[in-house]
Amino acid sequence: MMRTYSKHLFTSLLGLFFFGFISAQSTELQYYRFWDQRGINVFEPSKNNTATFNGLHVRVGGGFTQQFQGISHSNNADASNFTSGGKTFNANALYPLGVGFNLATANLNFDIQIEDGIRISLENYMSSRHHNEFWVKGGYIQIDKLPMFNSPDWFTNNFRVKIGHFMPNYGDQQFRRTDNGNAMFNPFVGNYIMDAFTTEIGTEIYAFPMDNVMLMAGMTGGLINGDIKDYSTTTTKKNPSLYFKAAFDKQFTDLRFRLSASFYQNSGTVRNTLFSGDRTGSRYYFAMEPEFIKGATGLAEATTTTGRFTSGRINPGLSNEIMTFQVSPFVKYKGMEVFATYERASGKTNAETDTRTFSQMAVEGVYRFLPKEQAFIGARYNSTGGRLPGFAADISIKRTSFSAGWLPSKNLMLKAELVNQKYIDYPSTHVYAGGEFKGVMIEAVIGF
């Protein structure tokens, strides 16, 4: 039965793939962000539409990446020995890192123009660090016109509605981060240390009251998956997430300036994953990970890429209550661009009574040169700190990164990153105590 289903799924996807190419890939979609170089430095899709609706159109796109990793790491944590199978293991001994290639990652995207001003997006992961199998990331419908009501100008010019399962429009860093196989928009290899990314089911309403100004209000179920359980007879809460965003984005002659502010809040839910919702995994494989851990049964378990897939990141653990905001300025003058983020999040887990706070700051400068900005160099500083669940004092993590990249075409990118990350004020019993990893990452990217 499973083989038959898999065969039918593959056949259907293959049919859609060829149908997409047959139906003229060159046709532009409306109110759309491209997956190739044309999507770099694009945030929300523009409300200024230049594409004409010519009937149902399916566009097949995707992203593929391959990394070469040369990273070393170290710590000075106290030994945490345990016995398993007659052997002694140290749970604070780091994985023996060498150099080599990581598993390739891949995305498959279907963007479908079904009506004038109405578009559907279906995003899929074909292979990731956490899941090697094909799985659906999410999908949504975006409505910029109301053709069923003769597309009134008051809606077409001023409003947009987005409905489905998607990343809430919180912050601007989500538009510059790597999303598994889609690494075209990120001038670096890694994402932020505290990585705001998840998928939730809900609705967003956009208003464009004047040129260069966007306002957005959204509400989701507050969970990464659906949940229809009744929690009224339990002490557990399941409230929706509410979030808001405002952005000013203006292109002067040679200068572009954008400033956005976002707010996200959930007063109590089963398991919020705003800072732990990326199920694909980080780029720094095994960085600061132990070689063995003590499993739930007391036996030694070897670390795997899927079991420890968030290497180099930190989850502040605000899984029950969360209130966070992010401010992001972006300035681009000719080939020079500066992007910065300040973020402050507070909340707690189900087991906690006191509210904790975590903050993050990042600033990056990128210079793009050659015709069509086909090459770039960049530098980024990223720091985050606060109190984790069960910790008596604050900790912090700091990272510096330097990058260089080349785009031989709008669909191809080759980039390299030098990275150094340090872990500060972790207790001596923690594997991250005195921790540091550094080295080089080289990544090849395809986006179309």
Secondary structure, 3 states (H helix, E strand, C coil): CHHHHHHHHHHHHHHHHHHHHHCCCCCCCCCCCCCCHHHCCCCCCCCCCCCCCCCCEEEEEEEEEEEEEEEEEECCCCCCEEEECCEEEECCCECCCCEEECCCEEEEEEEEEEECCEEEEEEEEEECCCCCCCEEEEEEEEECCCHHHCCCHHHHCCEEEEEEEECCCCCCHHHCCCECCECCCCCCCCCCCCCCCCCEEEEEEEECCCCCEEEEEEEECCCCCCCCCCCCCCCCCCCCEEEEEEEEEEECCCEEEEEEEEEEEECCCCCCCCCCCCCCCCCCCCCCCECEEECCCCCEEECCCCCCCCCCCCCCCCCCEEEEEEEEEEEEECCEEEEEEEEEEEEECCCCCCCEEEEEEEEEEEEEECHHHCEEEEEEEEEEEECCCCCCCCEEEEEEEEEEEEEEECCEEEEEEEEEEEEECCCCCCCCCCCEEEEEEEEEEEEC
